[in-house]
Amino acid sequence: MGQIKLGLTVISAIVFIVGLLWVGHGTGAIHLPGTGFISSDSVWIINGALVAAFGLIVLVATRRLMRDAGTRPH
């Protein structure tokens, strides 16, 4: 169970961070080289917010479900 929890936590944290980067890049607050098509485009703000929200939901759910699974008697 520990490996599953760790894997889901890492993956969901990466998804959350990527979503935040898309939001930052879409708003023009972050400028990454070679990605000019994303800059200051509202579509990427919305996409990034949705991806970040999904990552956060999975992160919280993983932490909560795995915590509850560890406290149940077998």
LINVENFEN-V26599 format. One record per pair of residues at least 12 apart in sequence whose ideal C-beta (glycine too) atoms are under 7 Angstrom apart, sorted by the first residue. I is the first residue (numbers start at 1). GAP is how many residues later the second one is. Records with the same first field share a line. If there is no record, write none. Layout:
I->GAP  GAP
//
This chain:
1->65  68  69
5->57  61
8->50  54
9->50  53  54
12->43  46  47  50
13->46
15->36  39  40
16->36  39  40  43
18->33
19->29  30  32  33  36
20->28  32
22->22  25  26  29
23->22  25  26  29
25->13  14  19
26->12  15  16  18  19  22
27->18
28->12
//
